[in-house]
Amino acid sequence: MSRLPFWKRPLAAASRLRRRVTAEPRLPAPFIVGVNRSGTTLLRLMLDSHPGLTIPPETHFVPEMIRLARRENMTRKRLLRAATDHPRWGDFGLDEDVLLARLQEVKPLNPADAIRVFYDLYAEKEGKPRWGDKTPRYMRAMPRIERALPEARFIHLIRDGRDVALSQAERAIDGEVPSITEVAERWRRRIETARVHSADLNNYLEIRYEDLVGNPEGTLRQICEFLELPYDAEMLDFHQRAADRLTEMDRDLGTGENGPVRTGDERLAGHAMTSNPPSTDRCGRWREEMSAADEAEFERVAGALLEDLGYEILAPATGVGEGEQA
């Protein structure tokens, strides 16, 4: 068997599946990761429509809970604060006192069971037996999460970076649109870093956004096999429930101590397309909507990665640095 890094091996159907044989006493839990505006919310809503699985809004606090739970003399109340003090806590509709009571039952206190308490409580609220997570930025914390939660199975959703750039520009906070160079560097760096981290994972799957919207049933069947989850056609009807599920996010969100605040309306507007069936209409938008100068600059920065992922490029690919830190 070749010992080359797997991301240097030929792609099969534009996705990679890596799996090692490990003992997993709990059912697999999907963790959806990816660069922002790559379709992670779409995939979350699809999987959440499965009658046996629920995926909450973005969490963001799990790595911090892992870090705190490993400390000696860590109290359950302080661990609770890592979740309830986070700006996104209000998205989950959970009772703080109930969560604390469940944490009191975790003896001895350990990262895995402390985190599972949160997810289990959310799954109970939704009436589902299994849970997952969709927090794009966890692509930089995958090994740490897997060490705490061996049942975690990471689904890395990848979208053509040029379409990502257009989508990010539409959702820019306070109209501050990053340069095409910044977007290309960030897209390339985060995908490469995730791939480097994936070498330390037991379960990692790459899925292209274009395949998800172009062949949703086939792609979801592949994902379900990866998750050891029976396929259910309800996932294809996600758009009928999307608006209702996203009401959890209909609240203002502070993004930093002195940073901007996204209103509930702004947060929902960013996912308005999920109320429609999947479509390829937004695939390859860059061909019509991106300037020739921006196309050339994106390819200069990230052309080699685009080509490696199977995307069309207009000029010979330039060099690309692998494994840079995000």
Backbone torsions as a table, in degrees:
resi	resn	phi	psi	omega
1	MET	NA	136.2	-178.9
2	SER	-63.4	140.0	177.0
3	ARG	-102.4	10.5	174.6
4	LEU	-60.9	147.2	172.2
5	PRO	-51.8	134.2	-170.9
6	PHE	-61.5	-25.8	-179.1
7	TRP	-75.8	-6.0	174.5
8	LYS	-95.7	-4.0	179.2
9	ARG	-86.2	157.9	-178.8
10	PRO	-58.7	139.2	176.3
11	LEU	-73.1	144.5	172.9
12	ALA	-115.5	116.1	-179.9
13	ALA	54.7	35.6	175.3
14	ALA	58.1	24.5	176.2
15	SER	-146.4	158.6	177.0
16	ARG	-128.2	141.2	176.6
17	LEU	-124.8	122.7	177.0
18	ARG	-123.8	132.8	-177.0
19	ARG	-148.5	132.2	173.9
20	ARG	-112.7	153.2	-179.3
21	VAL	-80.1	115.0	178.3
22	THR	-137.6	162.0	177.2
23	ALA	-84.3	118.7	-179.7
24	GLU	-125.0	96.9	-176.2
25	PRO	-68.1	-20.3	179.9
26	ARG	-108.8	157.3	178.8
27	LEU	-64.8	147.3	-178.4
28	PRO	-57.3	141.5	178.6
29	ALA	-117.4	117.7	179.8
30	PRO	-71.7	135.9	171.0
31	PHE	-120.9	109.3	-177.8
32	ILE	-88.1	125.1	179.9
33	VAL	-131.6	166.6	178.6
34	GLY	158.1	167.1	174.4
35	VAL	-65.4	141.8	178.8
36	ASN	-53.9	143.4	-179.7
37	ARG	70.4	30.6	177.2
38	SER	-105.5	5.8	178.7
39	GLY	98.2	14.8	-177.6
40	THR	-66.4	-34.5	176.8
41	THR	-67.7	-38.8	175.9
42	LEU	-57.2	-48.9	-179.5
43	LEU	-66.3	-37.6	176.5
44	ARG	-57.4	-47.5	-177.9
45	LEU	-67.2	-35.3	176.4
46	MET	-61.8	-51.9	-178.7
47	LEU	-67.6	-35.7	179.3
48	ASP	-65.7	-21.7	178.0
49	SER	-77.8	-9.7	175.1
50	HIS	-67.7	133.8	-177.6
51	PRO	-64.0	-14.4	-177.8
52	GLY	-108.5	9.2	-173.4
53	LEU	-146.4	137.8	173.0
54	THR	-129.2	146.3	179.2
55	ILE	-131.0	117.9	-177.5
56	PRO	-73.3	172.9	170.8
57	PRO	-60.7	171.6	-177.0
58	GLU	-55.2	137.0	-176.0
59	THR	-95.1	-56.5	177.8
60	HIS	74.1	-22.4	-173.9
61	PHE	-98.5	-1.9	-175.4
62	VAL	-61.7	-47.0	178.1
63	PRO	-57.7	-36.9	178.6
64	GLU	-68.1	-39.3	176.6
65	MET	-62.9	-39.4	177.8
66	ILE	-61.2	-46.5	-178.8
67	ARG	-61.7	-46.3	-177.2
68	LEU	-68.1	-40.1	-175.9
69	ALA	-65.1	-19.7	179.7
70	ARG	-84.2	-10.7	-177.8
71	ARG	-75.1	146.1	174.0
72	GLU	-70.7	146.4	177.7
73	ASN	61.6	22.8	176.4
74	MET	-71.7	130.5	179.1
75	THR	-90.3	153.4	179.4
76	ARG	-67.8	-32.6	178.9
77	LYS	-67.0	-39.0	178.9
78	ARG	-68.8	-37.5	177.5
79	LEU	-64.4	-38.9	178.0
80	LEU	-58.7	-39.3	-177.5
81	ARG	-61.2	-29.8	179.4
82	ALA	-59.2	-31.8	178.4
83	ALA	-89.8	-50.4	-171.1
84	THR	-76.0	-21.0	176.8
85	ASP	-85.4	-8.9	-179.5
86	HIS	-72.5	141.6	-179.2
87	PRO	-55.7	-24.2	-177.1
88	ARG	-89.3	-1.6	-176.6
89	TRP	-54.8	-39.2	-177.8
90	GLY	-64.6	-14.4	-179.7
91	ASP	-70.6	-22.2	-167.7
92	PHE	-91.0	-16.2	178.3
93	GLY	65.4	32.4	-178.8
94	LEU	-105.7	154.7	179.6
95	ASP	-89.2	122.8	-178.1
96	GLU	-59.9	-40.8	-178.7
97	ASP	-66.2	-37.3	178.8
98	VAL	-66.6	-40.8	178.7
99	LEU	-63.2	-41.6	178.5
100	LEU	-63.5	-41.9	179.2
101	ALA	-60.9	-39.7	178.2
102	ARG	-67.0	-39.0	178.4
103	LEU	-63.8	-33.1	178.9
104	GLN	-63.1	-23.5	-179.1
105	GLU	-83.4	-10.2	-179.7
106	VAL	-82.3	105.9	-177.9
107	LYS	-138.2	124.9	-7.5
108	PRO	-72.3	159.6	-179.7
109	LEU	-66.4	128.6	179.5
110	ASN	-147.2	153.9	-175.3
111	PRO	-57.7	-44.1	-174.4
112	ALA	-60.6	-54.6	-175.6
113	ASP	-71.2	-30.4	177.2
114	ALA	-63.9	-42.9	179.9
115	ILE	-70.7	-39.8	179.8
116	ARG	-61.2	-30.7	178.1
117	VAL	-56.8	-45.4	179.8
118	PHE	-62.1	-51.8	-177.4
119	TYR	-64.3	-40.7	179.5
120	ASP	-62.3	-40.3	-179.8
121	LEU	-65.0	-41.1	178.0
122	TYR	-65.3	-41.9	179.2
123	ALA	-62.2	-38.6	177.0
124	GLU	-62.3	-42.1	179.2
125	LYS	-59.7	-37.8	-178.3
126	GLU	-88.0	-4.4	179.0
127	GLY	69.9	32.9	-178.9
128	LYS	-119.6	146.6	-179.3
129	PRO	-80.7	-22.3	-176.1
130	ARG	-126.2	155.5	-178.4
131	TRP	-133.5	165.5	174.9
132	GLY	-148.3	-161.2	-178.4
133	ASP	-149.9	148.6	173.0
134	LYS	-136.9	93.0	175.7
135	THR	-133.8	101.2	-172.6
136	PRO	-50.3	-39.9	-174.2
137	ARG	-70.8	-9.5	177.5
138	TYR	-68.6	-5.2	174.7
139	MET	-60.4	-19.9	177.9
140	ARG	-94.2	-1.8	-177.6
141	ALA	-126.9	17.2	-173.9
142	MET	-58.9	-49.0	-179.9
143	PRO	-60.1	-40.0	180.0
144	ARG	-63.9	-41.5	179.4
145	ILE	-66.6	-42.6	-178.5
146	GLU	-66.1	-34.7	177.3
147	ARG	-62.6	-35.2	178.6
148	ALA	-81.9	-36.2	-176.8
149	LEU	-125.0	88.9	-178.4
150	PRO	-60.4	-20.6	-179.9
151	GLU	-77.5	-8.1	-178.0
152	ALA	-64.7	132.3	174.2
153	ARG	-126.6	120.8	-169.5
154	PHE	-93.8	128.3	176.5
155	ILE	-112.3	109.8	-178.1
156	HIS	-96.7	108.2	-179.8
157	LEU	-90.0	124.5	-175.9
158	ILE	-119.7	134.4	179.1
159	ARG	-126.4	149.8	176.0
160	ASP	-47.9	121.0	-174.7
161	GLY	-60.9	-25.9	179.2
162	ARG	-71.3	-36.6	173.9
163	ASP	-71.1	-34.6	174.8
164	VAL	-59.7	-43.3	-179.3
165	ALA	-60.6	-43.4	179.0
166	LEU	-64.7	-41.7	-179.0
167	SER	-68.0	-40.3	178.1
168	GLN	-64.5	-35.9	179.1
169	ALA	-64.2	-35.4	178.9
170	GLU	-67.7	-29.5	-175.3
171	ARG	-106.1	19.7	-177.2
172	ALA	-61.5	137.8	178.3
173	ILE	-77.3	129.9	179.3
174	ASP	54.3	28.3	176.8
175	GLY	70.4	9.7	-179.6
176	GLU	-84.9	97.3	-177.6
177	VAL	-94.2	120.9	178.2
178	PRO	-66.9	157.3	179.4
179	SER	-67.5	158.7	179.3
180	ILE	-62.2	-31.4	177.5
181	THR	-64.8	-44.6	179.3
182	GLU	-62.4	-43.7	-179.5
183	VAL	-64.4	-44.6	-179.0
184	ALA	-63.8	-42.6	179.6
185	GLU	-64.6	-42.6	-179.7
186	ARG	-65.8	-45.0	179.6
187	TRP	-59.1	-49.2	-179.2
188	ARG	-62.9	-47.2	-175.3
189	ARG	-63.0	-42.9	-176.4
190	ARG	-70.9	-38.1	178.2
191	ILE	-67.9	-44.3	179.5
192	GLU	-64.0	-40.3	179.4
193	THR	-65.0	-41.2	177.7
194	ALA	-61.2	-39.4	-180.0
195	ARG	-67.4	-38.2	176.1
196	VAL	-62.6	-46.6	178.5
197	HIS	-60.8	-34.5	-174.9
198	SER	-63.4	-20.9	178.5
199	ALA	-63.5	-20.3	179.9
200	ASP	-98.6	6.4	-176.2
201	LEU	-100.0	151.7	174.6
202	ASN	-82.8	-32.4	-174.7
203	ASN	-139.4	115.4	-176.6
204	TYR	-149.2	130.4	-178.9
205	LEU	-131.6	130.2	173.6
206	GLU	-100.3	132.3	177.9
207	ILE	-128.5	136.7	175.4
208	ARG	-88.0	136.0	175.9
209	TYR	-54.9	-40.9	-177.4
210	GLU	-62.6	-32.8	176.1
211	ASP	-74.5	-35.8	-179.2
212	LEU	-63.2	-42.2	-178.9
213	VAL	-86.1	-25.5	-179.4
214	GLY	-82.7	-31.1	179.4
215	ASN	-141.7	68.3	-173.5
216	PRO	-61.0	-41.8	-178.4
217	GLU	-65.0	-48.6	-179.0
218	GLY	-61.4	-40.4	-179.4
219	THR	-69.6	-40.7	178.4
220	LEU	-66.9	-34.0	175.8
221	ARG	-63.3	-40.6	177.6
222	GLN	-62.3	-44.1	179.9
223	ILE	-64.8	-42.5	179.9
224	CYS	-62.4	-39.2	177.0
225	GLU	-62.0	-42.3	178.0
226	PHE	-60.8	-35.8	-176.7
227	LEU	-91.2	-0.6	-174.7
228	GLU	54.1	46.6	-177.9
229	LEU	-122.8	124.4	179.4
230	PRO	-59.2	135.5	178.1
231	TYR	-64.5	141.5	176.9
232	ASP	-138.7	128.2	-176.7
233	ALA	-65.5	-13.9	177.0
234	GLU	-57.1	-27.3	-178.9
235	MET	-63.6	-27.4	179.7
236	LEU	-74.2	-16.3	-179.9
237	ASP	-100.2	21.1	-177.2
238	PHE	-52.8	-36.2	-174.0
239	HIS	-64.9	-22.0	179.2
240	GLN	-72.6	-21.3	-178.9
241	ARG	-114.2	-2.9	-172.7
242	ALA	-58.0	-48.4	-176.9
243	ALA	-60.0	-41.0	179.9
244	ASP	-66.5	-42.9	-178.9
245	ARG	-66.1	-34.7	-175.7
246	LEU	-78.7	-6.1	178.3
247	THR	-61.9	-20.2	175.4
248	GLU	-57.4	-28.1	-176.8
249	MET	-92.6	5.7	-177.8
250	ASP	-81.7	62.6	179.3
251	ARG	-154.8	151.2	-179.7
252	ASP	-67.3	145.9	-177.7
253	LEU	-133.0	123.1	173.2
254	GLY	-82.2	135.8	-177.9
255	THR	-102.9	4.1	179.5
256	GLY	173.7	165.6	-176.4
257	GLU	-56.2	-43.2	179.5
258	ASN	-121.3	11.2	-175.7
259	GLY	-85.9	-177.7	-177.7
260	PRO	-70.0	161.4	176.9
261	VAL	-117.2	132.2	175.3
262	ARG	-96.8	126.8	177.2
263	THR	-73.6	164.8	177.0
264	GLY	-58.3	-40.6	179.5
265	ASP	-63.0	-40.5	180.0
266	GLU	-66.6	-39.7	179.4
267	ARG	-64.4	-43.2	-179.8
268	LEU	-68.4	-36.5	-178.5
269	ALA	-60.6	-30.6	-179.5
270	GLY	-67.8	-12.8	-178.0
271	HIS	-125.5	21.9	-176.5
272	ALA	-60.6	-32.1	-176.9
273	MET	-65.7	-18.2	-177.1
274	THR	-72.8	-7.8	175.9
275	SER	-83.0	1.0	177.6
276	ASN	-112.0	155.5	174.9
277	PRO	-60.4	157.1	179.6
278	PRO	-60.7	141.8	-177.0
279	SER	-144.5	149.9	176.5
280	THR	-90.7	7.6	-175.9
281	ASP	-58.5	-30.0	-176.5
282	ARG	-98.4	9.9	175.3
283	CYS	-87.4	130.0	179.2
284	GLY	75.0	22.3	177.9
285	ARG	-57.8	-30.8	-175.0
286	TRP	-57.6	-27.4	-178.3
287	ARG	-62.6	-32.0	-177.4
288	GLU	-103.9	-29.8	-168.9
289	GLU	-106.5	-14.1	-178.2
290	MET	-97.8	137.7	179.5
291	SER	-67.2	156.2	178.8
292	ALA	-60.1	-36.2	-180.0
293	ALA	-65.9	-42.4	179.3
294	ASP	-68.7	-38.4	176.1
295	GLU	-57.8	-48.1	-177.8
296	ALA	-63.7	-40.4	-179.0
297	GLU	-68.6	-40.7	178.6
298	PHE	-61.8	-43.9	-179.9
299	GLU	-67.5	-32.6	177.4
300	ARG	-62.0	-40.6	-176.3
301	VAL	-82.1	-40.6	-169.9
302	ALA	-132.0	18.6	-176.8
303	GLY	-60.8	-39.4	-178.9
304	ALA	-63.3	-39.7	179.1
305	LEU	-70.1	-41.4	175.4
306	LEU	-54.5	-47.4	-177.9
307	GLU	-65.2	-41.1	179.5
308	ASP	-62.4	-32.5	-179.9
309	LEU	-83.4	-2.9	176.9
310	GLY	92.8	13.4	179.8
311	TYR	-90.2	149.0	178.3
312	GLU	-67.3	136.6	171.2
313	ILE	-125.7	154.5	-173.8
314	LEU	-97.9	-11.3	-179.5
315	ALA	-140.1	160.4	177.4
316	PRO	-54.8	135.8	-177.0
317	ALA	-65.4	142.2	175.9
318	THR	-97.0	176.7	-178.0
319	GLY	-64.7	159.5	179.9
320	VAL	-147.9	137.3	179.7
321	GLY	-89.6	123.7	-178.7
322	GLU	-89.8	146.2	169.5
323	GLY	74.6	20.2	177.6
324	GLU	-68.7	150.9	-178.3
325	GLN	-79.0	140.7	179.1
326	ALA	-78.8	NA	NA
